[in-house]
Amino acid sequence: MKKPLKIPDQTGVYIFSKKGTPLYVGRALSFKKRIPSYFSGQIDPRIAEMVALADKLEFKKTDSILDSVILEANLIKEYWPKYNIRDRDDRSFAYIIIDKSEFPRPLIVRGSDLKKLSHANAFGPYQSQRIAKNILRIIRRIFPYSTCLPAAEAGLPVRQAGGFSQRPCFNYQLGLCPGVCTGEISKADYIKNIKNLTLFLKGEKKRLVKKLSQEDPQKARSLSHIQDVVLITQGDDRIGTKEIERIEGYDISHLSGDYSYGAMVVFAGGRPDKKEYRLFKVEKAPDDLRSLEEVLIRRFRHREWPRPNLIMIDGGKPQIDFVSNALEKENISVAMVGISKYGGDKFVYPKNTKKNIKALVELNRGVLLKVREEAHRFSLKSNRRKRKI
């Protein structure tokens, strides 16, 4: 097959076929940038063979990379193209299934385990478990589901007027659990939510948006703009949330202006790394803003410490603007985000923060909220301990 003369500069799925039979299904952030690589002469012999056999190349535009991931999987499942599965088999793919519990939830399984489970609701195949996890991580913000024990099953009463009957799970606080743990959501409403999630995984987004426009306009808008929180791993054209290797979170604690300390907590690969925690006694700063400035400048003078990929400040725009300006004067360049509790845990960024950084931060919301919680805990605990000395 010859290289097409016109290649659209759009996101979506492409299909190489021969006499109407799909040979290979792929996806791209930009067809215009991706497709020429198939005709470069520097490709795998297997793919070169496929291109030579093909007599047609079809493009299917999607609204986002996430949509293209779903479409790619559904097309591979429908056609099982020869060059998508050659040198691998169904066992090495990943699938999302909906379990059969009272409050169903999505699970990720390998192809090798799929036949043992005999689930009608199996979605995929996806190229890796990472891709499947990222799909669920993104879509769960719109269609939250439970991974905790239902209140009734735990022998606990449902939510009572004026408050919760027991403490909600952490995912509930992040907006990722609809309240199964507290009895706040009925089984019927929960199942309805899972059915909507299922429609999305089936690739029926347009139908779902139309349905939600009547039932829940806010969810319809969120679904329509889902591409705003999708990251691309450019190297292999696959979706992926890059886990932020090292996040440092900072919090200042004091007692009526005295005993001021700055706490630094570290999360590596999404988990707390307590051996890397540090505590700074604030020497000169008269307020929290200047305390943060002092602590951060002192921290970055430790060039022997691993450099953070992102720092988190417990605060909103005033804190972020002040701290970013202070670090800029010191020629310290580092990605930064603030979490404004008064803004409903809104993320706040320094001016000129790049879109890919914001997208990465958004996809790590759950981890960053844990970082803030841990920074606050460590700060208060350390301050109390120091006052007793």
Secondary structure, DSSP 4 states (H G I P E B T S, - for coil): -PPPS------EEEEEEETTEEEEEEEES-HHHHGGGGGSS-S-HHHHHHHHH--EEEEEE-SSHHHHHHHHHHHHHHH--HHHHTTS-GGGSEEEEE--SSS--EEEEEHHHHHHH--S-EEEEES-HHHHHHHHHHHTTTS----S--TTTTT----BTTB-SSPPPHHHHTT-S-SGGGT-S-HHHHHHHHHHHHHHHTT-HHHHHHHHHHH-HHHHHHHHTGGGG--EEGGGTEE--PPPSEEEEEEEEEETTEEEEEEEEEEETTEE-GGG-EEEE--S-SSHHHHHHHHHHHHHT-TTSPPPSEEEESS-HHHHHHHHHHHHHTT----EEEEEGGGTSEEE--TT--HHHHHHHHHTHHHHHHHHHHHHHHHHHHHHHHHH-
